[in-house]
């Protein structure tokens, strides 16, 4: 039955916290109770800071309701005693102190004095650490020692929880772990009443952690704990720890009592003592605020905030397991503490070493960028490396690199193209209209497959292996000797290894275009075949490693979408080398006023799996609904190299064109263009191209998020479901005025924001 009461306490408190937290968020917004960024803090936005306010009231509600239930069932309550009410006054004092500090700001000395007063409640009520269970050979200790020792420990723990609350989830998760362990410990000793307290605080803390770790600043759902929460958590853990460790006639002395409480707070207390000692040794004031706490130091090693959280939690688990093993093998508690201190010190030294290496890396990156700027300033010749011959222009990737080249040529650079080709008859003459000199190396399919396999065995991206060629490498060396290029552009990540091998980092631009790992991550989710999912997932991780390597070792990595840059920032801290240069488009001189109201087009290179998936999705889930209302509708699939399964779709209502030389002539009379792409990264050229020809576009939010100028109902229609996408197509086909409005607005948007000259400005600098 006691287990049921614990569950009731947790559940009621959780529900109370869920009701109170939105109210606290609104209060913070109305009153401006924000934690504002400064030099000491790691967050960058104003964030509500009263999350811990819900802890005490919600816990009181949960415990009170549980006690009423116990009273009704058993006829008596085990928690409501005079001593409980007195210690409750201590809780209230520390809680109000934290709340006032969050709202008005209190001096460190005043907070310290109030904490001292609150700590006195423990010895005054006879709740002290009166037994060290053999630590340094000491067992029972007299009151004259236990009283001040207890006050010191209370203030130490209260402040260590407060000061380690520097990144999302850290103080909360460490406290939650301690509360869960104390629940088990009190249950083990038959002290069920205290389990109600641990369960109640755990419930409110769980709700807070959800808002703290998964809340969104932009949506106003993120909140910090504040001093009201961290001080109360520290005080609560002191109360539970002392209650568990205090030797009395009911509970037999057990050294595991002290060891457990010590281990649960090992990292926060060790860190606070380390920081305090460091400040004193530097001659600084004890209350001097700095960024030397363990989470600050780990952030300085280059880890992300989530990785810092994970690192500290893993370390916490390590110490817990280590001390448990020591205990069960009979090691004296003194030696356990000494071992912990030594390991903690060694860990800190390793962190300091990592900080030094990271600072050296940052300095190296800065020097690399400076060297790149120097080389770019005096550059006259640029060698562009491409994985496939860029003529004919039958895909978004070759369109992009060719248009970048055209702009660079207009700026006076001499361009040298070195490209792999696989058809044996590259159109050199056409390429020389864009590039001053053109070199090609034939790619052998069998050799590509073999290299892909070996790259996989070496934990490198298979697609880098697919475009690996010894002849290409030799030709690049020959060009360097003969042409002496000043700069190099690697078109797509797969060409980066060639420049890396030759140590050309300070003279190279990696034209990533898209965050390829993001595309592969989505592809792995969309695959129905388990083997394909597994392969895509492996390749995604290998590509991500290569992207991180490129961001670290090359001074300039170019992407077309801010969404992709943001994605890579979440995967790597090496973000200074990323630059945004979106795609441009060559707009039609005139919008076609005479269009076919029954013609829908999809434009894209059909050799890519993403475009194949989009076409199949449209034909299976969207097109039948359109045909039901407009049976004469023609769907035109326009794109090079359609595979057999796409060519077989051709029918009275479906036209598969394959590659077309003049794409404007083929699609300009379409009523609308469709872009139901479910796997994508970067900016989809198909959208910009259609809008540049005056064709309205129906697309999903995955694509729209990468093009910030797109506005639903203004210059396009954005829908995510098959039914609503079909209805959007029917709206355009049935309402000429809407179609005309979207066509004109879309055309003007692209013309204004997506000229190649604007998008490639500063590309080389």
Secondary structure, DSSP 8 states (H G I E B T S, - for coil): -HHHHHHHHHHHHHHHHHHHHHHHHHHHHHHT-EE---TT----S-EE--TTHHHHHHHHHHHHHHHHHHHHHHS--SS--HHHHHHHHHHHHHHHHHHHHHHT---HHHHHHHHHHHHHHHHHTT----EEEEETTEEE--HHHHHHHHHHHHHHHHHHHHHTTTSTTHHHHHHHHHHHHHHHHHHHTT-HHHHHHHHHHHHHHHHHHHHHHH--TTTT--B--HHHHHHHHHHHHHHHHHHHH---SSS---HHHHHHHHHHTHHHHHHHHHHHHHHHHTT--TT---S-SHHHHHHHTT--HHHHHHHHHHHHHHHHHHHHHHHHTT--HHHHHHHHHHHHHHHHHHHHHHHHHHHHHHHHHHHHHHHHHHHHHT--EEEEEESS---S--SHHHHHHHHHHHHHHHTT-EEEEEEEESSS---HHHHTTT-SEEEEEE--HHHHHHHHHHHHHTTS-HHHHHT--HHHHHHHHHHHHHH--SEEEEESGGGHHHHHHTT-GGGEEEEEES-HHHHHHHHHHH--SHHHHHHHHHHHHHHHHHHHHHHHH-S-EEES-HHHHHHHHHH-S--TTEEE--------SS--SS-EEEEEEEES-TTSHHHHHHHHHIIIIIHHHHHHH-TT-EEEEE-S---HHHHTT-SSSEEEEE--S-HHHHHTTEEEEEE--SS--S--HHHHHHHHTT-EEEE-HHHHTT-TT--BTTTBEE--SHHHHHHHHHHHHH-HHHHHHHHHHHHHHHHHH--HHHHTTTS--
